[in-house]
Amino acid sequence: MKRIRDSIIASGLWTDGLLDRESTPPPLHHSTTPRPATNNVVQSKPAFTLIELLVVVAVIGILSALLLTALMAAKERVKQAECAHNVRQLGLAVQLFVSDHHVYPLAANPDCFKGKFQEHDSGWQGALRRVINCPVTNVVFSQGIWECPAASRPKIFPPNQGWIAYGYNGDGLGTIAGAKSRSFCLGLGGHSPWGLAASGEPVNESEVVSPSRLYMLGDAFTGNDGVIVDGTWGLHRWSGLRDYLGSTKRSMARHNGKANMAFADGHVEAVSLKHLFQNTTDAALSQWNRDNLPHREALSH
């Protein structure tokens, strides 16, 4: 045993009974299994899922619709304000005429060319044209303050069909047949309705009992019982009318179911068409007549 020990020590493989710590360590055995490659790029998730994208598109669509509705409403309010300005200017012209002559303009003056009531021209439009110094042209009553920005002559009208944007309360309450045959009228256009061949006497300013309640002029609507005709007759409440080429629908759309009205005292209001042409109370009917009485019998003549 001693001989074996001495031979191991002599070979340098043993030191104090232990393997030499400075001997070469056994080689490391590396695994031959390949390691997976490391991907340094971080893969991100999509920004929106399909459902999220559809929700965003829907929200944008709703907001756009709300914005468009608001813009359209604002545009209509601007048109109505411009129209009210026109009506106020025409109403002021009537007041100036009354201040000068102490009578209201005749609705029609067929005797003008015979020298009668020259200050009234051939009717209320001509009388106001003189007051505001409008040039005499064929289109003067469809331009400037005579033109409602929310209405225009319908394209479906026959070529010979006239059109006016604003009308004058010449006859007040009545019927379309009676307006051409009665020997009196209840509005401001004279003591004979416009349909007669001869001029009647003008209405004196003292005959208007309640100027703050009497319709004087405004958007050119004539109607009753849910039927409204626009741009053809002027401003009246007449029974016996028929819708003319969609006139009732056009009228309701003009100012969102309202009409700009100038009263005999000069103030302007936006009055609902239902109140103008469907309200049958005494208070509503009397607003058409210069004596401030309802005269509901006039609607049946």
Helices and strands as residue ranges (DSSP letters): H 2-10, H 50-101, G 110-114, G 118-120, H 124-132, G 140-142, G 144-146, E 166-168, E 173-175, G 178-180, G 205-207, E 215-219, E 221-224, E 227-230, E 237-239, H 247-254, E 258-263, E 268-272, H 273-277, H 282-286, G 296-300
